[in-house]
Amino acid sequence: MQKIIILDFGSQTTQLIARRVRELNTFCEILPYNKYPADDHDIIGVILSGSPLSVYAPDAFLTDLSAIRGHLPILGICYGAQLISQTYGGKVESAGTREYGRQQLHVIDAKNPLFADFNDHSQVWMSHGDSITRLPEGAHRIASTETVENAAFCIPDPQPIFGVQFHPEVFHTLQGSLLLKNFVVNICGSQQEWSADQFIETTVHELREQIGSDHVILGLSGGVDSSVVAVLLNRAIGDQLTCIFVDHGMLRKNEFASVMSDYKQLGLNVIGVDASEKFLTDLAGVRDPEQKRKIIGRDFIEVFTEEARKIKDATWLAQGTIYPDRIESLNITGKIIKSHHNVGGLPKEMNLKLCEPLRWLFKDEVRRVGRSLGMPEHLIGRHPFPGPGLAVRILGDITREKIRILQDADDIYIRILRETGLYDEIWQAGAILLSDVRSVGVMGDERTYENPVALRAVTSTDAMTADWAHIPHEVLARISNEIINNVKGVNRVCYDISSKPPSTIEWE
């Protein structure tokens, strides 16, 4: 299958490049800057991402482009363009001040295929501290802005090389998607074959070949990802699949029973396990978010292993790992951002091979696959919910009483979002309990010291970036009133208006 390789030099927007390429019905893969697979014959083009570093810095991320140049078209974005310039005889220098924000792009060479159908003076987005002051050998300038002379250049090799100083992947570059289409489709020759139906057909075939007559165990979470994996595997191997749904005691209110009912209706073979006592005992007194995640991941494996041993002929473990899980868990410097209990391999004692059929998909692509599989909309449209559940929405240690408070508050919040028609407009929403904080209040004639609850709601397409949802004030007022009046232990409700980045969607 045709693919675009995106070499990641550490930019916060590398994943946005991938999303834009996928929107062109073209498969792409993000790889560390120094891991280009020279022997992959399905690659039709390469994109070099931006970076927070300078190409002339001692710690700069540098890579050998000789295996690519002349063989495939290359597009360098920001740092990627500067790297091309520095590598091939150009010069990159500090701009003196950081150039950040909107600029108007003047297309000098309107016949260049990168700018086909591009409007002159179209808005682009700059975010860099260095500028290309001398173009690389053999290059010519194809676009400028008022402040950036070499905003785009081209080296017309047999396989052309392009560099752009702006970011076509971000929303503020108004014709950025067109530029990427020009590169991916017109220049690299993508046949735009990547689709949900094509993914299902290919994956079902691959799963049957991979698994053969073996039996598979799938750890269900109740979320979209694992549910889609279950239906996909069920289509591929039928009764060779056994699903296990572990209740760690930190699900949403009544979620275990409702999700079990949904799975039965889908015809899945599901074993439900109430292990809440074990999880809550092991989490007692633990306050650190990363430690909570690790304990939940460890306990999940222990409970799952115990159930798996009862299925004597199981050979594979399937998981709902998606692409952002893999990207966010480990960046190119090797620094952990946060742990996901379904990323990073399995304990040897489980003696199961790993099957992750959604590992290349973003969340919105998973939903498209689910719809193509004929799954009910109320399952496909469910907001993402963290694997550790309410444990990472309770700031501080975990107790049954805190879980009860948050479940009740969250249940009111989500119910009102559904009743007002806002739920489907929001990517993810949830309540957070600030359990270490006591807020003063007055109820009746008595002073109270109880917990604040924060409401989080964001809009997004893939969870790599997100903005806070602009819920009408009257709806927020209704949610606040109902929570304070009906949830014992809460006397204040706040609304989180931070975006990602710099904040994350979850509080822990």
Salt bridges, closest charged atoms under 4 A:
GLU23 OE2 - ARG19 NH2 3.89
GLU23 OE2 - ARG20 NH1 3.19
GLU29 OE1 - LYS3 NZ 3.39
ASP40 OD2 - LYS3 NZ 2.96
GLU93 OE2 - LYS91 NZ 3.73
GLU99 OE1 - HIS128 NE2 2.93
ASP109 OD2 - HIS140 NE2 3.52
ASP120 OD2 - HIS106 ND1 3.15
ASP120 OD2 - HIS121 NE2 3.54
GLU149 OE2 - ARG141 NH2 3.27
ASP157 OD2 - ARG69 NE 2.53
GLU169 OE2 - HIS167 ND1 2.78
GLU209 OE2 - HIS205 NE2 3.38
ASP225 OD2 - LYS363 NZ 2.77
GLU255 OE2 - ARG382 NH2 2.39
ASP262 OD1 - HIS378 NE2 3.09
GLU277 OE1 - ARG400 NH2 2.92
ASP282 OD2 - LYS278 NZ 3.59
ASP282 OD2 - ARG298 NH2 3.40
ASP299 OD1 - LYS278 NZ 4.00
ASP299 OD1 - ARG298 NH2 3.09
GLU302 OE1 - LYS278 NZ 2.74
GLU302 OE2 - ARG298 NE 3.90
GLU307 OE2 - LYS310 NZ 3.10
ASP313 OD2 - HIS215 NE2 3.18
ASP325 OD1 - HIS340 ND1 3.64
GLU328 OE1 - LYS338 NZ 3.54
GLU328 OE1 - HIS340 NE2 3.86
GLU328 OE2 - LYS500 NZ 3.06
ASP364 OD2 - ARG19 NH2 2.42
ASP364 OD2 - ARG368 NH1 3.67
GLU365 OE2 - ARG19 NH1 3.89
GLU365 OE1 - ARG22 NH1 2.66
GLU377 OE2 - ARG371 NH2 2.70
ASP397 OD1 - LYS402 NZ 2.48
GLU401 OE2 - ARG404 NH2 2.36
ASP408 OD1 - LYS253 NZ 3.13
ASP408 OD2 - ARG404 NH1 3.50
ASP410 OD2 - ARG252 NE 2.73
GLU419 OE2 - ARG415 NH1 3.23
GLU419 OE1 - ARG478 NH2 2.46
ASP436 OD2 - ARG287 NH2 2.20
ASP462 OD2 - ARG19 NE 3.39
GLU482 OE1 - ARG415 NH2 2.60
GLU482 OE2 - ARG478 NE 3.41
ASP496 OD2 - ARG456 NE 3.36
GLU506 OE2 - ARG393 NH2 2.82
GLU508 OE1 - LYS292 NZ 2.76
